[in-house]
Amino acid sequence: MLSSYFSRDKVVELLVRQRCKYASKQADIIQKNEFIQSPKKQPSLKKDTKIPLKINDKTMIYSLFPPRSKWCHLGKSRANLDSVKRNEKKLYNTYLKAKSKNSNDDWYIRLCEFADSIVHMTYNQEKNIPTPTVHILEKKRNKDEIICRPICIFPLRIKIVLSLLNKYLTDVLDSYFHSCSFAFRKPLPERGNFQHLNAVKAIKHYREKHIGESLFVAECDMQKFYDTIDHGIIKLRFNQLISRVKRDGNISHKELKIVKNWFFNYVDCFNFYDNVYRFNKYDSTHTFWRSIPNRKEKKCKIEWIETFFVNGKYINSKKKQLGVPQGGPLSGCIANIVMHFVDNSMMNSINDKDILYLRFCDDMILIGKDKTEVSEIFTTYQEKIHSSKLYKHHSETLCTEKKMANFWKAKTRDPYEWNEKGEHIFPWITFVGFDINWRGNLRIRKTSFKKQIAKQHTTNWELLKHYKKGKLPKYCSATIRASLINRQIGMSVGRVEMWNYKGNSNIHSWASAFSILDENPWSIKQLKALDRHRQKVLHRTDYFLAKMKCPAIKKSTNKSDFIGTMIAYRGKPYSYYGQCFTYK
């Protein structure tokens, strides 16, 4: 029932989550700033007392809840919860307590009125969804240009409605999607917290069933998938799928009308060329690029595929509407709806053949014992992609000379042999952050490994860069170092303590996303390299702090000092290697 998803309690649940996200971000800022000496206060000028006509989403959400001092306490129920989840539970319990007492507190009345207005808006939509605000993030930096990617942000009320609609559609459509699809699926206990791990497990299991045999693999990845999806295709596929849902009696006519209205409005509110790509003609001084630091004279650029251009000019004679908002609540669901009909054709083609077909969003892998069969089914996949007006990366011909260099560069690969080393044979395949060898062993994908290396450096220098710019430290070097060590460990393996380092279940860490790594020479080498690099980063920190004049002030929190001394040796309990293998 749609009403079970769009209710006051469900809206409040999302508002609570957003409020705690703001609190977490604010805590990070405070934590960084507390290590910097505050400048002497200057005499304040007379401020403008006018109330702004518009308030931002953050201010609005803060006004709907009581201060943190009035949040409920959890007691023993806080065990095995990270700080964000603890705060969410505290705040939601505070709401439930006020609800049970029918509280007259101002915050509770405002919250109920706000939540009810969103529920009312859901069932009585009068206006179209406004075009989302586009924020630009840096993707990579070349010599003369900065490649960027867009993230779309909707107004608070619209975002909540779309988020609830996404949850509704994800739950309703889940049984219609094939098991070969792993991204953006309904959360289930058997699927775990990281659904990409299930895809890798399936490949590993298939490989182990065929040890000693040659297998043939084909892979395909889309070009600018979210930016090129045709709006006509989205609506066609949605109508086809939702009609089946209606025939099965899983959605009423009234509910369908509401869902379809919001869904189509979401699709129509955004067009990639008009809302994003056209800004490429502006130089780096334009406000559109203001979020990119250190632009200087470099050109900021958002990439698109060449198919839509002739002599550098955008050609769209039919005025097609293309693209869905990246970061938008419904975009993942749209990806599954569009690709579901490709999955249908693939499953029909495979039938009872001993062939593994997996898809994670727009990434696909196909594995089988017979090269001819794999080639035929791969051809079917490409045909269905073409009929869905999607654009894959060009297929790479894997040559024998420097073949592994060509192999790793390719994003779409025609069928090739996967087995132990030999002429025209490739020992590794790659999928969703992992490399899998012909024996079924796992290692971290090179790009994923490099990202973690970069994250280690960034985690430290987010604080130290302020000192480099002339800001003065507030505490002694030992306290600063202990804080940076804690940040490094929290980011890499979670909030590990001496009393919980065994079987650490913290999901907000890098190690959790790679928890299925098996102990083999390649993974051991990578994890120990990450441990060594983290040590190097901390040694550089020591060298940097040694040159600074730090005050002899220790942080007053005894716990922080204790943790800093306990993990100074950075042994296995706090290491990548230890948490992935020894203390799993």
C-alpha positions as CSV (number, residue, x, y, z in Angstrom):
1,M,0.0,0.0,0.0
2,L,1.3,3.4,-1.0
3,S,-0.1,4.9,2.3
4,S,2.3,2.7,4.3
5,Y,5.3,4.5,2.6
6,F,3.9,8.0,2.6
7,S,2.9,8.7,6.2
8,R,3.9,11.1,8.9
9,D,6.2,8.6,10.6
10,K,8.0,7.7,7.4
11,V,8.6,11.4,6.5
12,V,9.9,12.0,10.0
13,E,12.2,9.1,9.7
14,L,13.8,10.7,6.6
15,L,14.0,14.1,8.3
16,V,15.7,12.5,11.3
17,R,18.3,10.8,9.0
18,Q,19.0,14.2,7.3
19,R,19.3,16.0,10.6
20,C,21.8,13.4,11.8
21,K,23.8,13.7,8.6
22,Y,24.1,17.5,9.2
23,A,25.1,16.8,12.8
24,S,27.8,14.3,11.6
25,K,29.2,16.9,9.1
26,Q,29.2,19.6,11.7
27,A,31.0,17.3,14.1
28,D,33.7,16.7,11.6
29,I,34.2,20.4,11.1
30,I,34.3,21.1,14.8
31,Q,36.8,18.3,15.3
32,K,39.1,19.8,12.7
33,N,38.7,23.4,13.9
34,E,39.3,22.4,17.6
35,F,43.0,21.8,16.7
36,I,43.4,25.3,15.4
37,Q,43.8,28.4,17.6
38,S,40.9,30.8,17.2
39,P,41.9,34.3,16.2
40,K,41.3,37.1,18.6
41,K,37.8,38.4,18.4
42,Q,37.4,41.7,16.6
43,P,34.8,44.2,17.6
44,S,31.6,43.2,15.8
45,L,30.0,45.5,13.4
46,K,26.3,46.1,13.6
47,K,24.6,43.3,11.8
48,D,21.5,43.5,9.6
49,T,18.6,42.3,11.6
50,K,16.3,41.5,8.7
51,I,15.0,38.0,8.6
52,P,15.9,36.4,5.2
53,L,12.9,35.7,3.0
54,K,14.2,32.2,2.3
55,I,15.8,29.7,4.7
56,N,17.9,26.9,3.6
57,D,17.2,23.2,4.1
58,K,19.6,22.9,7.0
59,T,18.0,25.7,9.0
60,M,14.6,24.3,8.3
61,I,15.5,20.8,9.5
62,Y,17.2,22.2,12.7
63,S,14.0,24.1,13.5
64,L,11.9,20.9,13.4
65,F,13.8,19.1,16.2
66,P,14.8,19.8,19.8
67,P,18.4,20.6,20.8
68,R,20.7,17.5,21.4
69,S,20.5,17.9,25.1
70,K,16.8,16.9,25.0
71,W,17.3,13.8,22.8
72,C,16.5,10.4,24.4
73,H,19.3,8.2,25.7
74,L,19.7,4.6,24.4
75,G,21.3,2.8,27.3
76,K,22.4,-0.8,26.4
77,S,20.6,-0.7,23.0
78,R,23.5,1.5,21.7
79,A,25.8,-1.5,21.3
80,N,27.1,-2.2,17.8
81,L,25.8,1.1,16.5
82,D,28.0,3.7,14.9
83,S,27.7,7.4,15.9
84,V,25.3,8.3,13.1
85,K,23.0,5.3,13.7
86,R,23.0,6.1,17.5
87,N,22.0,9.6,16.8
88,E,19.2,8.5,14.4
89,K,17.8,6.2,17.0
90,K,18.1,8.8,19.8
91,L,16.3,11.4,17.8
92,Y,13.6,9.1,16.4
93,N,12.9,7.8,19.9
94,T,12.6,11.4,21.0
95,Y,9.9,11.9,18.4
96,L,8.0,8.7,19.4
97,K,8.1,9.8,23.0
98,A,6.6,13.2,22.1
99,K,4.0,11.4,19.9
100,S,3.0,9.0,22.7
101,K,2.4,12.0,25.1
102,N,0.8,14.1,22.4
103,S,3.3,16.8,23.2
104,N,2.6,20.5,22.9
105,D,6.2,21.4,22.4
106,D,6.8,23.9,19.6
107,W,9.3,21.7,17.8
108,Y,6.9,18.7,17.8
109,I,4.0,20.8,16.4
110,R,6.2,22.3,13.7
111,L,7.6,18.8,12.8
112,C,4.1,17.3,12.5
113,E,2.8,20.2,10.4
114,F,5.8,20.0,8.1
115,A,5.6,16.2,7.7
116,D,1.8,16.3,7.1
117,S,2.4,19.0,4.4
118,I,4.7,16.6,2.6
119,V,2.2,13.8,2.8
120,H,-0.5,16.1,1.4
121,M,1.8,17.3,-1.4
122,T,2.4,13.6,-2.4
123,Y,-1.3,12.9,-3.0
124,N,-2.2,16.4,-4.3
125,Q,0.6,17.4,-6.6
126,E,-0.2,20.7,-8.2
127,K,3.1,21.8,-9.7
128,N,5.8,20.1,-11.8
129,I,9.1,19.1,-10.1
130,P,11.5,22.0,-10.4
131,T,14.9,21.6,-12.1
132,P,17.4,20.4,-9.6
133,T,20.4,22.5,-8.6
134,V,23.6,21.2,-10.2
135,H,26.7,21.0,-8.0
136,I,30.1,20.3,-9.7
137,L,32.7,17.9,-8.2
138,E,36.2,17.3,-9.5
139,K,36.7,13.9,-11.1
140,K,40.3,14.1,-12.3
141,R,42.8,16.8,-13.1
142,N,44.9,16.8,-16.3
143,K,47.6,19.1,-17.4
144,D,45.4,21.8,-19.0
145,E,41.9,20.9,-17.8
146,I,39.9,19.7,-14.9
147,I,37.3,17.0,-15.7
148,C,34.2,17.4,-13.5
149,R,31.0,15.5,-12.8
150,P,27.6,16.9,-11.9
151,I,25.6,16.1,-8.8
152,C,21.9,17.2,-8.7
153,I,20.2,18.4,-5.5
154,F,16.4,18.8,-5.1
155,P,14.6,21.0,-2.7
156,L,13.9,19.3,0.7
157,R,10.2,18.6,0.3
158,I,10.7,17.2,-3.2
159,K,13.7,15.2,-2.2
160,I,11.7,13.5,0.6
161,V,8.8,12.6,-1.6
162,L,11.1,11.2,-4.3
163,S,13.1,9.2,-1.7
164,L,9.9,7.6,-0.4
165,L,8.7,6.9,-3.9
166,N,12.1,5.3,-4.7
167,K,11.7,3.0,-1.6
168,Y,8.2,2.1,-2.7
169,L,9.2,1.3,-6.3
170,T,12.3,-0.6,-5.2
171,D,10.2,-2.8,-2.9
172,V,7.3,-3.3,-5.4
173,L,9.5,-4.0,-8.4
174,D,12.1,-6.2,-6.7
175,S,10.4,-9.5,-7.4
176,Y,10.1,-8.6,-11.1
177,F,13.9,-8.0,-11.5
178,H,16.2,-10.9,-12.2
179,S,18.6,-12.3,-9.7
180,C,21.4,-11.4,-12.1
181,S,20.9,-7.7,-11.3
182,F,22.7,-6.6,-8.1
183,A,22.6,-2.8,-7.9
184,F,19.9,-0.7,-6.2
185,R,17.9,-3.8,-5.0
186,K,15.6,-4.1,-2.0
187,P,17.6,-4.5,1.2
188,L,17.3,-8.1,2.5
189,P,19.2,-9.9,5.3
190,E,20.6,-12.4,2.9
191,R,21.9,-9.7,0.6
192,G,23.9,-8.0,3.3
193,N,25.0,-4.3,3.4
194,F,27.2,-4.4,0.3
195,Q,25.4,-6.0,-2.7
196,H,28.4,-5.8,-5.0
197,L,30.1,-8.4,-2.8
198,N,27.3,-10.9,-3.8
199,A,28.2,-10.4,-7.5
200,V,31.9,-11.1,-6.8
201,K,30.9,-14.2,-4.7
202,A,28.9,-15.5,-7.7
203,I,31.9,-15.2,-10.1
204,K,34.2,-16.8,-7.6
205,H,31.8,-19.7,-7.1
206,Y,31.4,-20.2,-10.8
207,R,35.2,-20.1,-11.3
208,E,35.7,-22.7,-8.6
209,K,33.2,-25.0,-10.2
210,H,35.3,-25.0,-13.3
211,I,38.8,-25.2,-11.9
212,G,41.2,-26.6,-14.5
213,E,38.9,-25.6,-17.4
214,S,39.2,-22.6,-19.8
215,L,36.4,-20.2,-19.5
216,F,35.5,-17.4,-21.9
217,V,34.6,-13.9,-20.7
218,A,32.9,-10.9,-22.2
219,E,32.5,-7.5,-20.4
220,C,30.6,-4.4,-21.3
221,D,30.4,-0.9,-19.7
222,M,28.3,2.1,-20.9
223,Q,29.5,5.5,-21.9
224,K,28.0,8.2,-19.6
225,F,25.1,5.9,-18.7
226,Y,23.0,8.3,-16.6
227,D,23.7,11.3,-18.9
228,T,22.5,9.6,-22.1
229,I,19.4,7.6,-21.1
230,D,16.6,8.6,-23.5
231,H,13.5,9.9,-21.8
232,G,11.2,8.2,-24.3
233,I,12.8,4.8,-23.5
234,I,12.5,5.4,-19.7
235,K,8.7,6.1,-20.0
236,L,8.2,3.2,-22.4
237,R,10.0,0.7,-20.1
238,F,8.3,2.0,-17.0
239,N,4.8,1.7,-18.6
240,Q,5.6,-1.9,-19.7
241,L,6.8,-3.0,-16.3
242,I,4.2,-1.2,-14.2
243,S,1.4,-2.6,-16.4
244,R,2.5,-6.0,-15.4
245,V,2.6,-5.0,-11.8
246,K,-1.0,-3.7,-12.1
247,R,-2.1,-6.9,-13.8
248,D,-0.7,-8.9,-10.9
249,G,-2.8,-6.7,-8.5
250,N,0.3,-5.3,-6.8
251,I,-0.7,-1.7,-7.4
252,S,-4.2,-0.1,-7.6
253,H,-5.3,2.3,-10.3
254,K,-5.3,5.3,-7.9
255,E,-1.8,4.5,-6.6
256,L,-0.6,4.0,-10.2
257,K,-1.8,7.4,-11.2
258,I,0.1,9.1,-8.3
259,V,3.3,7.1,-8.8
260,K,3.2,7.6,-12.6
261,N,2.7,11.4,-12.2
262,W,5.7,11.8,-9.9
263,F,7.9,9.4,-11.9
264,F,7.2,11.2,-15.2
265,N,7.7,14.6,-13.7
266,Y,11.0,13.5,-12.3
267,V,12.1,12.4,-15.8
268,D,10.9,15.6,-17.4
269,C,12.5,18.0,-14.9
270,F,16.0,17.4,-16.2
271,N,17.8,17.4,-19.6
272,F,21.6,16.9,-19.5
273,Y,22.4,19.2,-22.3
274,D,20.3,22.2,-21.2
275,N,21.0,21.8,-17.4
276,V,24.6,20.7,-17.4
277,Y,26.6,20.4,-20.6
278,R,26.0,23.8,-22.1
279,F,28.0,25.3,-19.2
280,N,31.1,24.0,-20.9
281,K,31.2,27.1,-23.0
282,Y,31.9,29.3,-19.9
283,D,35.4,29.7,-18.6
284,S,36.7,28.7,-15.2
285,T,35.7,32.1,-13.6
286,H,32.0,31.4,-14.1
287,T,30.0,30.8,-10.9
288,F,28.9,27.3,-12.2
289,W,32.5,26.1,-11.5
290,R,32.9,27.8,-8.1
291,S,33.0,24.5,-6.1
292,I,36.2,23.5,-7.9
293,P,39.3,24.6,-5.9
294,N,42.5,25.9,-7.5
295,R,41.0,26.4,-10.9
296,K,43.4,29.2,-12.0
297,E,43.7,29.1,-15.8
298,K,42.7,25.5,-16.3
299,K,39.6,24.8,-18.3
300,C,36.8,23.1,-16.4
301,K,35.0,20.5,-18.4
302,I,32.1,18.0,-18.2
303,E,32.5,15.1,-20.6
304,W,29.8,13.6,-22.9
305,I,29.9,11.1,-25.7
306,E,30.9,12.1,-29.2
307,T,27.8,10.5,-30.8
308,F,25.8,13.7,-30.3
309,F,28.3,16.1,-31.9
310,V,29.3,17.0,-35.5
311,N,32.4,19.1,-35.8
312,G,32.2,19.9,-32.1
313,K,28.6,21.2,-32.4
314,Y,25.7,19.5,-30.6
315,I,23.2,18.1,-33.0
316,N,19.8,17.1,-31.9
317,S,17.4,17.5,-34.8
318,K,14.6,15.6,-33.0
319,K,15.0,17.6,-29.8
320,K,15.4,14.4,-27.8
321,Q,15.4,14.7,-24.0
322,L,18.4,12.8,-22.6
323,G,19.8,12.1,-19.1
324,V,18.6,11.7,-15.6
325,P,19.9,13.6,-12.5
326,Q,23.1,12.0,-11.1
327,G,22.5,11.7,-7.3
328,G,18.8,12.0,-7.8
329,P,16.6,9.6,-5.6
330,L,15.0,7.8,-8.5
331,S,18.0,7.5,-10.9
332,G,19.1,4.1,-9.6
333,C,15.6,2.7,-9.9
334,I,15.4,4.1,-13.5
335,A,18.7,2.3,-14.3
336,N,17.2,-1.0,-13.2
337,I,13.9,-0.5,-15.1
338,V,15.6,0.3,-18.4
339,M,18.2,-2.5,-18.0
340,H,15.5,-5.0,-16.9
341,F,14.4,-5.5,-20.5
342,V,18.0,-6.2,-21.5
343,D,18.2,-8.8,-18.7
344,N,15.0,-10.4,-20.0
345,S,16.5,-11.0,-23.4
346,M,19.8,-12.3,-21.9
347,M,18.1,-14.8,-19.6
348,N,16.0,-16.1,-22.5
349,S,19.1,-16.4,-24.7
350,I,21.0,-18.2,-21.9
351,N,18.1,-20.5,-21.0
352,D,19.6,-23.6,-19.5
353,K,23.1,-23.1,-20.8
354,D,26.0,-23.2,-18.3
355,I,26.7,-19.5,-18.6
356,L,27.0,-16.8,-15.9
357,Y,25.5,-13.4,-16.6
358,L,25.8,-10.6,-14.0
359,R,25.0,-6.9,-14.1
360,F,25.7,-4.2,-11.6
361,C,24.0,-1.0,-12.9
362,D,25.6,-0.5,-16.3
363,D,28.5,-2.9,-15.8
364,M,28.0,-6.4,-17.3
365,I,30.0,-9.6,-17.3
366,L,29.4,-12.8,-19.2
367,I,31.2,-16.1,-18.5
368,G,30.9,-19.5,-20.1
369,K,32.7,-22.6,-21.2
370,D,32.0,-22.3,-24.9
371,K,33.4,-19.3,-26.8
372,T,30.8,-19.5,-29.6
373,E,27.9,-19.4,-27.1
374,V,29.4,-16.5,-25.2
375,S,30.0,-14.6,-28.4
376,E,26.4,-15.2,-29.6
377,I,24.9,-14.1,-26.3
378,F,27.2,-11.1,-26.1
379,T,26.0,-10.1,-29.6
380,T,22.4,-10.3,-28.2
381,Y,23.4,-8.0,-25.3
382,Q,24.9,-5.4,-27.7
383,E,21.8,-5.5,-29.9
384,K,19.5,-4.9,-26.9
385,I,21.7,-2.1,-25.7
386,H,21.4,-0.5,-29.1
387,S,17.6,-0.9,-29.2
388,S,17.5,0.8,-25.8
389,K,19.4,3.8,-27.2
390,L,22.3,3.3,-24.9
391,Y,26.0,3.6,-25.8
392,K,28.7,1.2,-24.8
393,H,32.4,1.8,-24.8
394,H,34.1,0.6,-27.9
395,S,35.2,-3.0,-27.8
396,E,38.9,-3.5,-27.5
397,T,40.8,-6.1,-29.4
398,L,43.2,-7.7,-27.0
399,C,46.6,-8.2,-28.7
400,T,49.4,-10.5,-27.7
401,E,52.1,-7.7,-27.5
402,K,51.8,-5.8,-24.2
403,K,48.4,-7.5,-23.9
404,M,47.9,-6.9,-20.2
405,A,48.5,-3.2,-20.6
406,N,45.8,-3.1,-23.3
407,F,43.6,-5.4,-21.1
408,W,43.5,-3.2,-18.1
409,K,42.7,-0.1,-20.2
410,A,39.7,-1.6,-21.9
411,K,36.2,-1.1,-20.5
412,T,34.4,-3.3,-23.0
413,R,36.0,-6.5,-24.0
414,D,35.0,-9.0,-26.6
415,P,35.1,-12.7,-25.6
416,Y,38.5,-13.8,-24.4
417,E,39.9,-16.9,-22.7
418,W,40.3,-16.8,-18.9
419,N,42.8,-19.3,-17.7
420,E,46.4,-19.8,-16.6
421,K,48.9,-17.7,-18.5
422,G,49.5,-18.5,-22.2
423,E,49.3,-17.1,-25.6
424,H,46.0,-15.2,-26.1
425,I,45.0,-16.2,-22.5
426,F,44.3,-13.8,-19.7
427,P,44.6,-14.9,-16.1
428,W,42.6,-12.0,-14.5
429,I,39.1,-10.5,-14.9
430,T,37.8,-7.4,-13.2
431,F,34.4,-6.5,-11.7
432,V,33.0,-4.0,-9.2
433,G,36.3,-3.1,-7.5
434,F,37.9,-6.6,-7.5
435,D,40.2,-8.6,-9.7
436,I,39.5,-12.3,-9.9
437,N,42.2,-14.7,-11.2
438,W,41.7,-18.0,-12.9
439,R,41.8,-19.9,-9.6
440,G,39.1,-17.8,-8.0
441,N,41.5,-15.7,-5.8
442,L,40.6,-12.1,-5.2
443,R,42.6,-8.9,-5.0
444,I,41.8,-5.2,-4.9
445,R,41.3,-3.5,-8.3
446,K,44.2,-1.2,-9.1
447,T,42.0,1.9,-9.3
448,S,40.3,1.1,-5.9
449,F,43.8,0.5,-4.4
450,K,45.0,3.9,-5.6
451,K,41.9,5.7,-4.3
452,Q,42.6,4.3,-0.8
453,I,46.2,5.4,-1.0
454,A,45.0,8.9,-1.9
455,K,42.4,8.9,0.9
456,Q,45.1,8.2,3.4
457,H,47.0,11.3,2.3
458,T,43.9,13.4,2.2
459,T,42.7,12.3,5.7
460,N,45.9,13.7,7.2
461,W,46.3,16.9,5.2
462,E,42.8,18.0,5.7
463,L,44.0,19.2,9.1
464,L,47.7,19.9,8.4
465,K,47.1,22.1,5.4
466,H,45.7,24.7,7.8
467,Y,49.0,24.8,9.7
468,K,50.8,25.1,6.4
469,K,48.7,28.2,5.5
470,G,49.8,29.9,8.8
471,K,47.1,28.8,11.3
472,L,48.5,28.0,14.7
473,P,47.9,24.7,16.5
474,K,45.9,24.6,19.7
475,Y,47.3,21.5,21.2
476,C,50.7,19.7,21.5
477,S,52.0,17.6,18.7
478,A,51.3,14.4,20.5
479,T,47.6,15.2,20.8
480,I,47.4,16.2,17.1
481,R,49.2,13.0,16.1
482,A,46.9,10.8,18.2
483,S,43.8,12.5,16.6
484,L,45.2,11.8,13.1
485,I,46.0,8.2,13.9
486,N,42.4,7.8,15.1
487,R,41.1,9.3,11.9
488,Q,43.3,7.0,9.8
489,I,42.1,3.9,11.6
490,G,38.4,4.9,11.6
491,M,38.5,5.5,7.8
492,S,40.4,2.3,7.0
493,V,39.1,-0.4,9.3
494,G,36.4,1.3,11.4
495,R,36.2,2.4,15.0
496,V,38.4,-0.3,16.4
497,E,39.2,-0.5,20.1
498,M,41.2,-3.0,22.2
499,W,37.9,-4.5,23.4
500,N,36.2,-4.9,20.0
501,Y,38.9,-5.4,17.4
502,K,37.9,-9.1,16.8
503,G,35.0,-9.4,14.4
504,N,34.6,-5.7,14.0
505,S,31.2,-5.1,12.3
506,N,31.6,-1.4,11.5
507,I,30.2,-1.0,7.9
508,H,31.5,2.6,7.5
509,S,35.0,1.6,6.6
510,W,37.0,0.7,3.6
511,A,37.8,-2.8,5.0
512,S,34.1,-3.7,5.2
513,A,33.6,-3.0,1.5
514,F,36.4,-5.6,0.7
515,S,35.5,-8.1,3.5
516,I,35.4,-11.1,1.1
517,L,39.1,-10.9,0.2
518,D,40.7,-14.3,0.5
519,E,44.2,-14.6,1.8
520,N,46.5,-15.1,-1.2
521,P,49.9,-13.6,-2.3
522,W,48.3,-10.7,-4.2
523,S,45.8,-9.6,-1.5
524,I,48.4,-9.9,1.3
525,K,50.8,-7.8,-0.7
526,Q,48.2,-5.1,-1.3
527,L,47.0,-4.9,2.3
528,K,50.5,-4.8,3.7
529,A,51.3,-2.0,1.2
530,L,48.3,-0.1,2.5
531,D,49.6,-0.6,6.1
532,R,53.1,0.6,5.1
533,H,51.8,3.6,3.3
534,R,49.7,4.6,6.3
535,Q,52.8,4.4,8.3
536,K,54.7,6.6,5.8
537,V,51.9,9.2,5.9
538,L,52.1,9.3,9.7
539,H,55.9,9.6,9.6
540,R,55.6,12.6,7.3
541,T,53.2,14.0,9.8
542,D,55.8,13.6,12.6
543,Y,58.3,15.4,10.4
544,F,55.9,18.2,9.7
545,L,54.9,18.6,13.3
546,A,58.5,18.5,14.5
547,K,59.2,21.7,12.5
548,M,56.2,23.5,14.1
549,K,56.0,25.3,17.4
550,C,53.2,23.6,19.2
551,P,52.0,24.6,22.6
552,A,52.4,22.2,25.5
553,I,48.7,21.8,25.9
554,K,47.1,18.4,25.9
555,K,43.5,17.7,25.0
556,S,41.5,17.5,28.2
557,T,39.8,14.3,27.2
558,N,41.5,11.5,29.0
559,K,40.0,8.9,26.6
560,S,41.7,10.5,23.6
561,D,45.1,10.4,25.3
562,F,44.6,6.8,26.3
563,I,43.6,5.7,22.8
564,G,46.6,7.6,21.3
565,T,49.1,5.7,23.5
566,M,47.4,2.4,23.1
567,I,47.5,2.4,19.3
568,A,50.9,4.1,18.9
569,Y,52.4,0.9,17.8
570,R,49.6,0.3,15.2
571,G,49.6,-3.4,15.5
572,K,47.5,-6.0,13.6
573,P,44.2,-5.2,15.4
574,Y,44.2,-1.8,13.7
575,S,45.7,-2.8,10.4
576,Y,44.2,-3.5,7.0
577,Y,45.8,-7.0,7.0
578,G,44.6,-7.7,10.6
579,Q,41.0,-6.7,10.0
580,C,40.7,-8.4,6.7
581,F,42.3,-11.7,7.7
582,T,43.6,-12.2,11.2
583,Y,40.6,-10.8,13.2
584,K,37.7,-11.4,10.9
